[in-house]
Amino acid sequence: MAIKLKVPDIKGDECAKKITKSILTMESDAKVDVDVKAKTVTVEAGASEETIKQIVQSAGYTIEGY
């Protein structure tokens, strides 16, 4: 199941790399797509949406509406 999150504080490729690395550290089999222009993170993983949100937040980013 794909989880799509709006992350308004994505500034560029460095942010995308940091978020991707954080998710893959916790969920090595996840498919992560960060769209810098749209400021979205789409994740396909076995983890729950709550877990993915916590990983993104622990990397230092806010999630819109969360």
Residue pairs with C-beta under 8 A, 6 or more apart in sequence:
1 44
2 42
2 43
2 44
3 42
3 43
3 44
3 45
3 49
3 52
4 40
4 41
4 42
4 43
5 40
5 41
5 42
5 43
5 52
5 53
5 56
5 63
5 64
5 66
6 39
6 40
6 63
6 64
6 65
7 19
7 39
7 40
7 41
7 56
7 61
7 62
7 63
7 64
8 39
8 62
8 64
9 15
9 39
9 61
9 62
10 16
10 19
10 34
10 36
10 39
10 41
10 61
11 36
12 36
13 36
15 34
15 36
15 61
16 34
16 36
18 59
18 60
19 32
19 34
19 41
19 56
19 59
19 61
20 32
20 34
22 55
22 56
22 58
22 59
23 30
23 32
23 41
23 43
23 45
23 52
23 55
23 56
24 30
24 32
26 47
26 51
26 55
27 43
27 45
27 46
27 47
27 51
27 52
27 55
29 45
29 46
30 43
30 44
30 45
30 46
30 47
31 43
31 44
31 45
32 41
32 42
32 43
33 41
33 42
33 43
34 40
34 41
34 42
35 41
35 42
41 56
43 52
45 52
47 55
53 63
53 66
56 63
57 63
57 66
